[in-house]
Amino acid sequence: MSRLIPASAHVLPAVTESTPSLIQSTCAYCGVGCGIDIGVADGKAMSLVGSVDHPANYGRLCVKGSNLLNTIDLTNRLLVPEISGEQVSWQQATDHVANKFSDIIKKHGKDAVAFYVSGQLLTEDYYLANKLMKGYIGSGNIDTNSRLCMSSAVSAYKRAFGEDVVPCTYEDLEQTELLLLTGSNAAWTHPVLYQRIERAKKINPLMKVVVIDPRKTATCELADNFVQLKAGTDGAFFNGLLNYLAENGGLDADYIDEFTEGFEETLKEAAIWSIANVAEYCQVSVAELTAVYQLFCQSKSAVTFYSMGINQSSSGVDKCQSIINCHLASGKIAKAGCGPFSITGQPNAMGGREVGGLANQLAAHLDIDNPIHQDKVQRFWQSPTMASKQGAKAVELFDKIASGEIKAVWIMATNPVVSLPDRDKITAALKKCELVVVSDCVEQNDTLAFADVKLPATPWLEKNGTVTNSERRISRQRNAVSPAGQAKHDWQIIRDVAQAMGFDGFDFEDVSDVFKEYTQLTAFENNGERLLDLSGLSQLTEQEYHQLAPIQWPVNEQYPQGCARVYAEGKFNTQSTKAQFIAVSPQLPIQRTSAEFPFLLNSGRMRDQWHTMTRTGKTSKLSAHTDKPYLYLHPKDAKDLAVQDNDMITINAKTGQAITHVKIDNQQRVGECFMPIHWNKSYASHGNVSALYQSIVDPISGQAECKQGAVALSKKIYQQYVSVHTTSDVNLSADFWVKSAAIYGDVYQVALHQPTNDALLWSQKTSGLSGEWLTFQQGEQCYIVCLQAGKLAFLAYFSSGWPEIEPSWLEHVFSTETLAFATIQSLLLGISSEEFNQGKQVCSCFNVGEKTINKAIGQGCSSVDALGEKLQCGTKCGSCKPELASLINQYQAAPIAVITDLAVS
């Protein structure tokens, strides 16, 4: 039987106790699946720490997870159902959605409706959405934003192993002799795993880490070797590795002969990729390649850790396959410290894969285009119909909305206007769509602007169910507080709509009922054909479900406590039971540079932000590290474009435009640039990177090519720049703006094509505040202050360049109840107190700035540990440790320059 946690370690769903309680739950962010302990008193979450006994994190949390409780206020919460902007009852909303869907299906057929769901849903939510669409409506038109994250990895695993099974565990990262990180900035995207790797390397100094990436990221601080290849050439790199293994005694002939098929054809294709050919194609040196290839060949164990940099490509499946081929050929798979390890980006992307959240799947790892599997699922569900073909995948789904083939879409817990490529096309599709239903926890975002119906769903902290992390570990996400307002769990909303449509089979009273049915389906007529078998959990009582401890599937009679190591006996889930080699012919990205669009654009995540900032954008701690979107440019490119740090730049592509600040970064390759994915119309007027990518997808997986886009760059000049700091909401009218959170309220950085004639009037209209207004003008600079009862309420600085003032000083001034005359003078002169002058924040946990750190380095702190002892930075969540190491390395490379900077500051 599965492990259960003590009843005292959790509270059942409705939490109203006045005595302090401890809730064990799971973090809401990336696919690591960290356990968290939430202290609750009087129905409120009061504290949060990492669960020391959770095998994913053993008490560690990154800066995002550590700050979860700072993101749970009711600001912008959707609390009541709405139809056409009017609040209605749940009965009205449910009946409206059910009737509209039923009418459209009756008039236009089952494929005229679609669901677009999310890795933010829990497994039970996902399961019911899939059941409703595929087994009762009878269409395959349900897809998920996880299509953008890891669907290429899914297709490659399925092609090679016969089932979408990740063959690795987190312990492999600590047990391996060689770790290749490719297409992943794990230091920022999966910080807890990065810290586990860092610790393992300290314990075993012989462990080697190789980073393969077109951009030198924070992850490289741990690397023994860094291969800065040309973007999009990963397939050639791994084909070259396979060829090197064959030529240098690196093959495991016995493993190949006994457990695999297709090797000869695969090697024939790889044989053309000599080191010289790979070096030329990838634009790296022969020496760099040889060193890494030798490490892989000579190491007894190796893990390749890969993520969106591999998957988000028009040939992503083949890139993933080229990695798998190398592990199969060398026998470095299904044993300790070995394997091709795809890391997911969302908390429940894996759970969605299990229950059929992708348009080309049925639930329980069954195939949608297999009549036997169709019949099996239909008999289990006893449903009136069954999808008999693949539905529309994410990009295609919105194409079909645009063409009118799909006339109704239900979007759940995701923001496709921001995340899908070619923003203008997505917005045009939603404008045209007859019915747009959105279930979400927020009242406004870029996608909700197009919603005909808004359904209030519970967010993290209120949600209750299960998630599955990147190592196949199922964990409970328990609600610590009761749902706010009229919010319902997604599974409840789906259940109610299904029943209103007249469907039987949705009479679930508790979330555990949904979980039980799902687990029973994984076991139904399985007969050992699929590793996804949760029969060992299929008879849990409601109490046992609520006490369920983290466990890795499969969980069945053979593995009652779960199973960490799969495929150890060499038996795979293919028809022949042998793993499949697939020949790969590397392809360059389809979105290529040209004379019109000469720069290659890459995009990805920042350290302290998450997806479209629905949560992380709320807290000043997570905004301080990077408070605005930047375009990162190599110094040579910046010089050619005549731009400097913090200048404005226009980014043009075939599909759209963005305008952002410049960050000069010598870690970029010349001719390539990088922009973060997070900013959207809620936080920036022109900061959405998805507008710059074309709707180009991998032909097998349907995953969009969101790592390579072709753009043109030009310097952007405004006539006036304004820094606005406010304690209240504003009514902002500006040509350009970026918003970030501060402890006291919000900060807006504003740019105007034409200078305002009256800065005071502009400020008063923007703020809507009454109070004591003060102003001081000096040349082109103007300083505006509004005091209410002696306390600072609004501040605006106008200038011909971006005004700069120390954030920590402003936090101090805004928190002061009655400002002294000297402080008001300083505000009106734009001069901050020197004692607060820390520079850019590096450590979010302890608010330690770059200037403070550089000073400590100059005084002799020559290690990250030494900085931690002196300043505390890096001693809590550890997310800043790679950046601390980078600052130390920069000082050691050019100490005089650092000291000079300190003297100037």
TORSEMI-489303 format. One record per residue (C-alpha): residue in three letters; x, y, z. Coordinates in steps of 0.2 Angstrom, whole numbers, padded with zeros to 4 digits, always signed. Example, Ala and Ser with C-alpha at 12.3 -4.5 7.8 and 13.67 -1.06 7.14 Angstrom:
% TORSEMI-489303
ALA+0062-0022+0039SER+0068-0005+0036
END
This chain:
% TORSEMI-489303
MET+0000+0000+0000SER+0006+0018-0003ARG+0013+0028+0011LEU+0002+0040+0021ILE+0007+0055+0031PRO+0001+0057+0049ALA-0016+0064+0051SER-0009+0078+0062ALA+0001+0084+0047HIS-0013+0090+0037VAL-0031+0097+0038LEU-0045+0091+0028PRO-0052+0104+0015ALA-0062+0117+0024VAL-0050+0125+0036THR-0058+0136+0049GLU-0049+0131+0065SER-0043+0145+0077THR-0029+0134+0084PRO-0013+0134+0073SER-0012+0120+0060LEU+0000+0113+0048ILE-0005+0110+0030GLN+0007+0100+0019SER+0005+0105+0001THR+0015+0107-0015CYS+0023+0123-0023ALA+0013+0131-0037TYR+0027+0135-0049CYS+0039+0124-0059GLY+0039+0105-0062VAL+0051+0101-0048GLY+0036+0099-0036CYS+0043+0105-0020GLY+0034+0101-0004ILE+0029+0115+0007ASP+0023+0117+0025ILE+0010+0130+0028GLY+0006+0137+0045VAL-0013+0141+0047ALA-0022+0150+0061ASP-0039+0158+0061GLY-0042+0152+0043LYS-0027+0162+0036ALA-0010+0156+0030MET+0003+0163+0042SER+0019+0155+0037LEU+0027+0144+0024VAL+0043+0134+0023GLY+0049+0120+0013SER+0044+0102+0019VAL+0060+0094+0025ASP+0053+0077+0022HIS+0048+0079+0004PRO+0059+0070-0008ALA+0059+0083-0021ASN+0066+0097-0011TYR+0070+0091+0007GLY+0066+0108+0014ARG+0073+0119+0000LEU+0063+0132-0009CYS+0068+0145-0022VAL+0064+0163-0020LYS+0047+0162-0029GLY+0041+0147-0018SER+0048+0156-0003ASN+0037+0171-0007LEU+0021+0162-0011LEU+0011+0169+0004ASN+0016+0187-0003THR+0005+0184-0018ILE-0011+0178-0011ASP-0021+0194-0008LEU-0037+0197-0016THR-0031+0211-0028ASN-0038+0207-0046ARG-0047+0192-0039LEU-0062+0186-0049LEU-0074+0181-0036VAL-0091+0181-0044PRO-0097+0173-0061GLU-0099+0186-0075ILE-0109+0185-0092SER-0105+0200-0103GLY-0098+0210-0089GLU-0113+0208-0078GLN-0112+0198-0062VAL-0123+0183-0061SER-0127+0167-0050TRP-0117+0151-0053GLN-0133+0143-0059GLN-0136+0156-0072ALA-0117+0155-0078THR-0117+0136-0078ASP-0134+0135-0088HIS-0128+0148-0100VAL-0112+0139-0104ALA-0120+0122-0105ASN-0134+0129-0116LYS-0122+0138-0128PHE-0110+0123-0130SER-0125+0112-0133ASP-0133+0123-0146ILE-0116+0125-0155ILE-0113+0106-0155LYS-0131+0104-0162LYS-0129+0116-0176HIS-0111+0114-0181GLY-0106+0097-0174LYS-0095+0091-0159ASP-0078+0098-0167ALA-0085+0116-0167VAL-0081+0117-0148ALA-0064+0116-0139PHE-0056+0117-0122TYR-0039+0125-0119VAL-0032+0120-0102SER-0016+0122-0092GLY-0002+0114-0082GLN-0009+0125-0068LEU-0024+0114-0066LEU-0023+0099-0054THR-0024+0081-0061GLU-0042+0079-0056ASP-0047+0095-0065TYR-0038+0090-0080TYR-0046+0072-0080LEU-0064+0079-0079ALA-0060+0092-0093ASN-0053+0078-0104LYS-0068+0066-0100LEU-0081+0079-0104MET-0073+0083-0121LYS-0067+0066-0127GLY-0080+0054-0120TYR-0096+0065-0119ILE-0094+0079-0132GLY-0084+0066-0142SER-0071+0078-0149GLY-0052+0078-0147ASN-0052+0097-0146ILE-0044+0098-0129ASP-0026+0104-0128THR-0015+0113-0115ASN-0002+0126-0113SER+0009+0112-0109ARG+0010+0109-0128LEU+0021+0125-0127CYS+0032+0117-0114MET+0036+0099-0116SER+0026+0091-0130SER+0041+0087-0140ALA+0049+0078-0126VAL+0033+0068-0124SER+0033+0063-0143ALA+0051+0058-0142TYR+0049+0047-0126LYS+0033+0039-0134ARG+0043+0036-0150ALA+0058+0028-0142PHE+0050+0019-0127GLY+0032+0016-0133GLU+0025+0027-0118ASP+0028+0044-0112VAL+0039+0039-0097VAL+0053+0050-0090PRO+0066+0036-0085CYS+0075+0047-0072THR+0074+0053-0055TYR+0081+0068-0046GLU+0093+0057-0037ASP+0101+0053-0054LEU+0107+0071-0054GLU+0116+0068-0038GLN+0123+0051-0043THR+0130+0054-0060GLU+0148+0056-0065LEU+0143+0068-0079LEU+0129+0080-0081LEU+0125+0089-0097LEU+0113+0103-0096THR+0106+0109-0113GLY+0092+0121-0117SER+0090+0125-0099ASN+0095+0139-0087ALA+0091+0128-0072ALA+0099+0140-0060TRP+0084+0152-0063THR+0071+0140-0070HIS+0073+0125-0058PRO+0083+0133-0044VAL+0080+0119-0031LEU+0087+0105-0043TYR+0101+0117-0047GLN+0105+0118-0028ARG+0104+0099-0027ILE+0117+0098-0041GLU+0128+0111-0033ARG+0128+0101-0017ALA+0132+0085-0026LYS+0147+0092-0035LYS+0154+0098-0018ILE+0152+0081-0011ASN+0160+0073-0026PRO+0172+0085-0034LEU+0175+0073-0048MET+0158+0075-0055LYS+0158+0085-0071VAL+0145+0098-0077VAL+0143+0103-0095VAL+0132+0117-0101ILE+0127+0118-0119ASP+0118+0134-0123PRO+0119+0148-0136ARG+0118+0160-0121LYS+0130+0160-0106THR+0118+0160-0092ALA+0119+0159-0073THR+0119+0140-0074CYS+0136+0141-0081GLU+0143+0146-0064LEU+0143+0128-0060ALA+0150+0121-0077ASP+0167+0113-0080ASN+0164+0115-0099PHE+0153+0127-0108VAL+0148+0125-0126GLN+0141+0141-0133LEU+0134+0134-0149LYS+0124+0142-0163ALA+0105+0143-0158GLY+0095+0128-0165THR+0110+0117-0169ASP+0107+0105-0154GLY+0102+0090-0165ALA+0119+0091-0174PHE+0128+0092-0158PHE+0121+0075-0152ASN+0122+0067-0169GLY+0140+0071-0168LEU+0141+0063-0150LEU+0133+0047-0156ASN+0146+0046-0171TYR+0160+0050-0158LEU+0154+0036-0147ALA+0154+0024-0162GLU+0172+0029-0167ASN+0179+0029-0150GLY+0173+0013-0141GLY+0159+0022-0132LEU+0145+0010-0138ASP+0137-0003-0127ALA+0135-0017-0140ASP+0127-0029-0128TYR+0114-0016-0123ILE+0110-0011-0141ASP+0109-0029-0147GLU+0098-0035-0133PHE+0086-0021-0129THR+0085-0009-0144GLU+0080-0009-0162GLY+0085+0003-0177PHE+0103+0007-0172GLU+0111+0004-0189GLU+0100+0016-0198THR+0102+0029-0185LEU+0121+0027-0184LYS+0122+0029-0203GLU+0113+0046-0202ALA+0124+0051-0188ALA+0140+0045-0197ILE+0141+0061-0207TRP+0143+0071-0192SER+0161+0071-0189ILE+0168+0083-0176ALA+0174+0094-0189ASN+0157+0095-0197VAL+0148+0098-0180ALA+0161+0111-0176GLU+0157+0121-0192TYR+0138+0118-0191CYS+0137+0123-0172GLN+0150+0137-0174VAL+0161+0130-0159SER+0179+0124-0159VAL+0184+0106-0162ALA+0193+0106-0145GLU+0177+0111-0136LEU+0168+0097-0144THR+0181+0084-0142ALA+0183+0088-0123VAL+0164+0086-0120TYR+0162+0071-0131GLN+0177+0062-0122LEU+0169+0066-0105PHE+0153+0057-0111CYS+0162+0043-0119GLN+0173+0040-0104SER+0161+0043-0090LYS+0152+0027-0082SER+0136+0037-0080ALA+0129+0052-0088VAL+0112+0062-0087THR+0107+0074-0100PHE+0095+0087-0092TYR+0085+0097-0105SER+0070+0108-0106MET+0062+0122-0117GLY+0078+0126-0126ILE+0077+0109-0134ASN+0058+0107-0135GLN+0053+0124-0142SER+0059+0121-0160SER+0052+0116-0177SER+0062+0100-0175GLY+0060+0098-0156VAL+0055+0080-0157ASP+0071+0075-0167LYS+0082+0085-0155CYS+0075+0076-0140GLN+0077+0060-0150SER+0095+0063-0154ILE+0098+0065-0135ILE+0089+0048-0131ASN+0099+0040-0145CYS+0115+0044-0137HIS+0110+0036-0120LEU+0103+0021-0128ALA+0119+0018-0138SER+0130+0020-0123GLY+0119+0010-0112LYS+0118+0025-0100ILE+0100+0023-0096ALA+0089+0015-0083LYS+0103+0014-0070ALA+0109+0026-0057GLY+0115+0042-0063CYS+0110+0039-0081GLY+0097+0044-0093PRO+0089+0058-0104PHE+0079+0069-0092SER+0066+0081-0098ILE+0062+0094-0085THR+0044+0101-0086GLY+0041+0120-0083GLN+0024+0119-0075PRO+0018+0111-0058ASN+0007+0099-0066ALA+0012+0097-0084MET+0016+0079-0080GLY-0001+0076-0073GLY-0009+0083-0088ARG+0000+0071-0099GLU-0006+0056-0088VAL-0024+0060-0090GLY-0025+0065-0108GLY-0024+0084-0108LEU-0016+0084-0125ALA-0026+0083-0140ASN-0017+0068-0147GLN-0020+0057-0131LEU-0033+0048-0122ALA-0032+0047-0103ALA-0020+0035-0094HIS-0007+0035-0108LEU-0019+0027-0121ASP-0019+0032-0139ILE-0033+0042-0147ASP-0031+0035-0164ASN-0031+0017-0158PRO-0049+0009-0160ILE-0045-0004-0146HIS-0040+0010-0134GLN-0055+0021-0139ASP-0066+0006-0135LYS-0057+0003-0119VAL-0059+0020-0112GLN-0077+0022-0118ARG-0082+0005-0109PHE-0074+0011-0093TRP-0082+0028-0094GLN-0099+0020-0101SER-0099+0036-0111PRO-0111+0040-0125THR-0097+0043-0138MET-0078+0044-0139ALA-0066+0054-0149SER-0059+0044-0163LYS-0046+0056-0170GLN-0034+0069-0164GLY-0040+0086-0160ALA-0033+0102-0164LYS-0016+0106-0155ALA-0014+0123-0147VAL-0008+0133-0162GLU-0020+0124-0174LEU-0034+0126-0161PHE-0033+0145-0162ASP-0031+0144-0181LYS-0047+0135-0182ILE-0056+0148-0171ALA-0050+0161-0183SER-0056+0151-0198GLY-0073+0149-0189GLU-0072+0130-0188ILE-0072+0131-0169LYS-0085+0143-0163ALA-0084+0141-0144VAL-0068+0139-0133TRP-0067+0136-0114ILE-0050+0142-0108MET-0045+0136-0091ALA-0031+0143-0080THR-0020+0150-0094ASN-0017+0166-0104PRO-0015+0161-0122VAL-0015+0179-0128VAL+0002+0181-0119SER+0010+0164-0121LEU+0005+0158-0139PRO+0015+0165-0154ASP+0009+0178-0165ARG-0002+0188-0153ASP-0011+0198-0166LYS-0018+0182-0174ILE-0023+0175-0157THR-0033+0191-0152ALA-0041+0192-0169ALA-0047+0174-0167LEU-0054+0177-0150LYS-0063+0193-0156LYS-0071+0182-0170CYS-0076+0168-0158GLU-0094+0166-0155LEU-0092+0161-0137VAL-0076+0163-0126VAL-0078+0156-0108VAL-0063+0158-0096SER-0061+0150-0079ASP-0048+0159-0069CYS-0044+0166-0052VAL-0040+0184-0059GLU-0053+0197-0065GLN-0042+0205-0078ASN-0028+0199-0090ASP-0024+0200-0108THR-0035+0185-0112LEU-0050+0189-0101ALA-0052+0205-0111PHE-0060+0194-0124ALA-0071+0183-0112ASP-0090+0182-0114VAL-0091+0172-0098LYS-0079+0173-0083LEU-0080+0159-0071PRO-0071+0162-0054ALA-0059+0147-0050THR-0049+0144-0035PRO-0030+0147-0036TRP-0016+0139-0026LEU-0019+0139-0008GLU-0037+0136-0011LYS-0035+0122-0023ASN-0036+0104-0017GLY-0030+0089-0027THR-0014+0081-0034VAL+0000+0086-0046THR+0014+0075-0053ASN+0032+0082-0055SER+0045+0079-0067GLU+0051+0063-0059ARG+0034+0055-0060ARG+0031+0059-0041ILE+0012+0062-0037SER+0010+0074-0022ARG-0005+0082-0014GLN-0009+0100-0016ARG-0019+0103-0001ASN-0030+0119+0002ALA-0024+0129+0017VAL-0039+0141+0016SER-0057+0140+0010PRO-0061+0147-0007ALA-0063+0166-0008GLY-0080+0174-0013GLN-0089+0162-0024ALA-0074+0153-0032LYS-0076+0135-0036HIS-0063+0122-0040ASP-0061+0119-0058TRP-0066+0100-0057GLN-0082+0107-0049ILE-0085+0119-0062ILE-0083+0106-0076ARG-0094+0094-0067ASP-0108+0106-0065VAL-0107+0111-0084ALA-0107+0093-0089GLN-0122+0089-0078ALA-0131+0104-0085MET-0128+0098-0103GLY-0137+0082-0098PHE-0122+0070-0096ASP-0122+0056-0083GLY-0105+0051-0076PHE-0100+0067-0067ASP-0108+0063-0050PHE-0092+0067-0040GLU-0095+0074-0023ASP-0077+0075-0017VAL-0060+0077-0026SER-0055+0060-0020ASP-0069+0053-0030VAL-0061+0060-0046PHE-0044+0053-0041LYS-0051+0036-0038GLU-0059+0035-0055TYR-0044+0041-0064THR-0032+0028-0055GLN-0045+0014-0058LEU-0044+0019-0077THR-0025+0017-0077ALA-0027-0001-0071PHE-0042-0005-0082GLU-0037-0019-0093ASN-0019-0014-0092ASN-0011-0031-0091GLY+0006-0023-0089GLU+0005-0015-0106ARG+0008+0003-0098LEU+0019+0009-0084LEU+0006+0022-0079ASP-0003+0010-0067LEU-0010+0017-0051SER-0020+0002-0046GLY-0011+0003-0029LEU-0020+0019-0026SER-0037+0015-0034GLN-0045+0009-0017LEU-0040+0024-0006THR-0053+0030+0005GLU-0057+0049+0006GLN-0047+0050+0022GLU-0032+0040+0015TYR-0033+0051-0001HIS-0031+0067+0010GLN-0016+0058+0019LEU-0008+0053+0004ALA+0011+0055+0004PRO+0022+0059-0011ILE+0024+0043-0022GLN+0032+0039-0039TRP+0022+0029-0051PRO+0020+0015-0056VAL+0011+0011-0040ASN+0003-0007-0041GLU+0005-0024-0034GLN+0022-0026-0040TYR+0027-0009-0033PRO+0016-0005-0019GLN+0027+0009-0012GLY+0030+0016-0030CYS+0044+0014-0042ALA+0059+0026-0044ARG+0069+0015-0057VAL+0060+0011-0073TYR+0066+0000-0088ALA+0080-0007-0077GLU+0077-0024-0085GLY+0077-0017-0103LYS+0059-0021-0106PHE+0050-0006-0114ASN+0032-0002-0119THR+0035-0004-0138GLN+0026-0018-0148SER+0043-0028-0148THR+0047-0022-0130LYS+0063-0015-0137ALA+0068+0003-0136GLN+0068+0012-0153PHE+0082+0021-0161ILE+0076+0034-0173ALA+0087+0042-0186VAL+0089+0061-0185SER+0093+0073-0199PRO+0096+0089-0190GLN+0087+0104-0196LEU+0090+0123-0193PRO+0076+0134-0186ILE+0063+0139-0199GLN+0062+0157-0192ARG+0079+0163-0199THR+0087+0179-0200SER+0088+0189-0216ALA+0093+0206-0222GLU+0076+0213-0217PHE+0077+0204-0200PRO+0095+0202-0196PHE+0095+0197-0177LEU+0090+0180-0170LEU+0079+0182-0155ASN+0079+0170-0140SER+0067+0171-0125GLY+0065+0163-0108ARG+0062+0165-0090MET+0069+0177-0077ARG+0075+0171-0060ASP+0061+0179-0049GLN+0046+0179-0061TRP+0034+0166-0067HIS+0024+0164-0083THR+0013+0180-0085MET+0016+0186-0068THR-0002+0183-0061ARG+0006+0179-0044THR+0024+0185-0045GLY+0020+0202-0051LYS+0011+0206-0035THR+0026+0206-0023SER+0040+0219-0023LYS+0052+0206-0017LEU+0050+0197-0034SER+0050+0213-0044ALA+0066+0220-0037HIS+0078+0209-0045THR+0072+0213-0063ASP+0058+0226-0063LYS+0056+0228-0082PRO+0058+0218-0098TYR+0075+0220-0106LEU+0082+0215-0123TYR+0099+0208-0119LEU+0112+0213-0133HIS+0130+0209-0136PRO+0141+0224-0134LYS+0146+0224-0152ASP+0128+0224-0157ALA+0124+0238-0145LYS+0138+0248-0152ASP+0132+0246-0170LEU+0115+0251-0165ALA+0121+0266-0155VAL+0112+0260-0139GLN+0118+0259-0121ASP+0111+0251-0105ASN+0093+0256-0101ASP+0091+0265-0118MET+0075+0261-0127ILE+0074+0249-0142THR+0061+0244-0155ILE+0060+0226-0159ASN+0051+0222-0176ALA+0046+0205-0183LYS+0035+0199-0197THR+0021+0196-0184GLY+0022+0211-0172GLN+0032+0224-0162ALA+0039+0226-0145ILE+0048+0241-0136THR+0059+0238-0122HIS+0074+0243-0112VAL+0092+0238-0117LYS+0103+0227-0106ILE+0121+0225-0113ASP+0126+0208-0110ASN+0143+0200-0116GLN+0136+0183-0113GLN+0126+0184-0129ARG+0132+0178-0146VAL+0135+0192-0158GLY+0119+0194-0169GLU+0108+0186-0156CYS+0097+0194-0142PHE+0087+0188-0128MET+0070+0194-0121PRO+0060+0187-0106ILE+0043+0180-0108HIS+0034+0186-0093TRP+0028+0204-0097ASN+0011+0207-0104LYS-0002+0221-0105SER-0005+0220-0086TYR+0013+0225-0083ALA+0020+0233-0099SER+0013+0242-0114HIS+0024+0235-0127GLY+0033+0220-0118ASN+0025+0204-0125VAL+0038+0194-0133SER+0025+0181-0141ALA+0020+0195-0153LEU+0037+0193-0161TYR+0036+0174-0165GLN+0028+0166-0180SER+0016+0151-0178ILE+0028+0138-0183VAL+0027+0121-0175ASP+0036+0104-0175PRO+0026+0093-0187ILE+0025+0079-0175SER+0023+0087-0158GLY+0014+0103-0163GLN+0026+0112-0151ALA+0029+0130-0156GLU+0046+0137-0161CYS+0048+0150-0147LYS+0067+0150-0145GLN+0071+0156-0162GLY+0064+0172-0171ALA+0070+0184-0183VAL+0069+0202-0178ALA+0075+0220-0183LEU+0081+0232-0170SER+0082+0251-0170LYS+0085+0263-0156LYS+0069+0271-0149ILE+0069+0289-0143TYR+0055+0297-0133GLN+0055+0316-0129GLN+0051+0314-0110TYR+0053+0300-0097VAL+0043+0299-0081SER+0046+0289-0065VAL+0030+0287-0056HIS+0028+0280-0038THR+0011+0279-0031THR+0002+0271-0016SER-0015+0270-0025ASP-0022+0265-0042VAL-0018+0277-0057ASN-0027+0282-0073LEU-0012+0282-0084SER-0012+0288-0102ALA+0006+0286-0110ASP+0015+0281-0126PHE+0025+0268-0116TRP+0024+0261-0099VAL+0031+0247-0087LYS+0023+0243-0070SER+0031+0234-0056ALA+0027+0231-0038ALA+0034+0241-0023ILE+0031+0239-0004TYR+0022+0255-0004GLY+0012+0252-0020ASP+0016+0253-0038VAL+0030+0260-0049TYR+0027+0265-0067GLN+0041+0270-0079VAL+0033+0280-0092ALA+0039+0288-0109LEU+0030+0301-0119HIS+0032+0306-0138GLN+0028+0324-0133PRO+0033+0332-0117THR+0018+0336-0106ASN+0015+0355-0105ASP+0010+0354-0087ALA+0018+0341-0076LEU+0008+0345-0061LEU-0008+0344-0070TRP-0003+0327-0078SER+0002+0320-0061GLN-0015+0326-0053LYS-0025+0318-0067THR-0015+0302-0067SER-0016+0300-0048GLY-0033+0306-0045LEU-0027+0311-0028SER-0031+0326-0017GLY-0018+0333-0005GLU-0004+0345-0003TRP+0005+0346-0020LEU+0023+0352-0021THR+0034+0354-0037PHE+0051+0359-0041GLN+0058+0362-0059GLN+0076+0363-0064GLY+0079+0364-0082GLU+0071+0349-0091GLN+0069+0340-0074CYS+0053+0342-0064TYR+0049+0334-0047ILE+0031+0332-0041VAL+0026+0327-0024CYS+0009+0324-0016LEU+0008+0323+0003GLN-0008+0317+0012ALA-0008+0321+0031GLY+0011+0323+0030LYS+0014+0306+0022LEU+0020+0303+0004ALA+0006+0297-0007PHE+0013+0301-0025LEU+0029+0305-0033ALA+0034+0309-0051TYR+0050+0313-0059PHE+0050+0320-0076SER+0066+0321-0087SER+0074+0320-0104GLY+0082+0303-0099TRP+0076+0289-0088PRO+0076+0296-0070GLU+0084+0285-0057ILE+0082+0285-0038GLU+0087+0272-0026PRO+0072+0260-0023SER+0077+0256-0005TRP+0077+0275+0000LEU+0060+0277-0008GLU+0053+0262+0002HIS+0060+0271+0018VAL+0052+0288+0013PHE+0035+0281+0009SER+0035+0271+0025THR+0038+0287+0036GLU+0022+0294+0044THR+0027+0312+0043LEU+0041+0318+0032ALA+0054+0330+0038PHE+0057+0346+0028ALA+0074+0340+0023THR+0067+0324+0016ILE+0054+0333+0006GLN+0068+0344-0001SER+0078+0329-0005LEU+0063+0322-0014LEU+0061+0338-0024LEU+0079+0338-0029GLY+0079+0319-0033ILE+0093+0316-0021SER+0092+0300-0011SER+0101+0297+0005GLU+0118+0288+0003GLU+0115+0276+0016PHE+0102+0267+0005ASN+0112+0267-0010GLN+0114+0248-0013GLY+0112+0247-0032LYS+0102+0233-0041GLN+0095+0220-0030VAL+0103+0203-0031CYS+0097+0194-0015SER+0078+0195-0014CYS+0077+0186+0003PHE+0088+0199+0012ASN+0087+0214+0000VAL+0106+0214-0003GLY+0111+0225-0018GLU+0125+0224-0031LYS+0135+0238-0024THR+0135+0231-0006ILE+0140+0215-0013ASN+0154+0222-0024LYS+0160+0232-0009ALA+0161+0216+0002ILE+0171+0207-0012GLY+0183+0221-0013GLN+0185+0219+0006GLY+0190+0201+0004CYS+0175+0190+0003SER+0181+0179-0011SER+0168+0165-0010VAL+0149+0164-0010ASP+0150+0157+0007ALA+0160+0172+0013LEU+0147+0184+0006GLY+0134+0174+0015GLU+0143+0175+0032LYS+0145+0194+0030LEU+0129+0199+0021GLN+0117+0184+0023CYS+0114+0184+0004GLY+0113+0167-0003THR+0109+0159+0014LYS+0090+0157+0013CYS+0083+0151-0004GLY+0100+0151-0013SER+0092+0158-0029CYS+0105+0172-0030LYS+0121+0161-0027PRO+0125+0159-0046GLU+0124+0178-0048LEU+0135+0180-0032ALA+0148+0168-0040SER+0147+0179-0056LEU+0150+0195-0047ILE+0165+0187-0038ASN+0172+0181-0055GLN+0169+0198-0063TYR+0179+0206-0049GLN+0193+0193-0050ALA+0194+0197-0069ALA+0194+0215-0067PRO+0196+0221-0049ILE+0202+0239-0053ALA+0186+0242-0063VAL+0175+0236-0049ILE+0184+0247-0036THR+0182+0261-0048ASP+0164+0259-0049LEU+0163+0258-0030ALA+0172+0275-0029VAL+0161+0283-0041SER+0145+0277-0032
END
